[in-house]
Amino acid sequence: MRIFKLVWCLTGLPVSLLSQAWLSPKGEGTASVLYQYGFDRLHVYADGRTKDRGHIFLNGVVLDSDFSLTDKLAVRVSLPYIMGKYVGRNGHTLVRGRPETAVALDNGSFHGSLQDFRFDVRYSLSQGALKVVPFFQAAIPSHAYTTLAHAAVGIGLREYRVGVNLGRRLNPILSKAFVQGRYAFGFSQEVANIAPKRSYAEFQLGYFLTRRLSLQGAAVWTYSHNGNDNDYNLFPDNLTDEQWLNHDRISRAKLLDLGANIGYSFNEATNIVVGVGRSVWGANTHLRTMVVSVGFVKAFATKLGSKGPSKISLLPQANKALVCTCAKSR
């Protein structure tokens, strides 16, 4: 029984960024659905100071499928549907200082649409205790949705990431524990004369309480290498008109999220995971006051495989409950 069968998160991610160090056996895969609720209360500026400029509420549903073509090669596809609402007196406007040009999405009501198609290819280099799995990931906007709004569902940019997953069980010291992590470098299309470049990293520590129940803790870090800084005293007056219209897409966003999750296996092919998370540090973005997630995962097997679905591991579910795919910083 392969207890470390991999399942995708939130992302999400943004996007979301996911630890995927364990692959399913050849011909097997998973289908999952994730619901996520997010609440952002504070804007954080370049120097770390925060300001309450209104509240953002986000609801997201992500459909995802992960499938192993071979024992070493796996692909994943997903598509989120996001609904956002902004409540406050600082809704975005097309022309700064002109309330009559307010963006329709920031009117106090929920507005929803599809976000970005996501495609992920992973290849396992190691079959030993330490899993080393390089990957390539692409996020392509599903359509030309509005990005200038607190309630926008995403940043609407094509982004490509390359990186590596690492994972290991902690036996023989702690036979029921595991660690895994991921680093990725992402580069996006150019907008307002800036082509955003970002680093993404995450770390996860988990423990199997029983054969059906597990606990996980995770940290997710985003660091933008270039872009505009939002000055606490000057923003948005320190931006040109073009930069203002695209400021969520080109800000030098930095964010550190922490979360905890619990996973439960109903049977050898069905899991549920419930988790909470929040931002503990950031710059040039919105801080996530709270993220609550519930995810269901179902394993399946095809004629390409030699066996039926093996028992799904609870360990890969941690990021499903932590990473907010609806966040504009992804």
Secondary structure, 3 states (H helix, E strand, C coil): CCCCECCCCCCCCHHHCCCCCCCCCCCEEEEEEEEEEEEEEEEECCCCCEECCCEEEEEEEEEEEEEECCCCEEEEEEEEEEEEEEECCCCCECCCCCHHHECHHHCCCCEEEECEEEEEEEECCCCCCCEEEEEEEEEEECCCCCCCCCCCCCCCCCEEEEEEEEEEEECCCEEEEEEEEEEEEEEECCECCECCEEEEEEEEEEEECCCCEEEEEEEEEEEECCCECCCCCCCCCCCCHHHHHCHHHHECCEEEEEEEEEEEEEECCEEEEEEEEEEEEEECEEEEEEEEEEEEEEEEECCCCCCCCCCECCHHHHHHHCCCCCCCCC
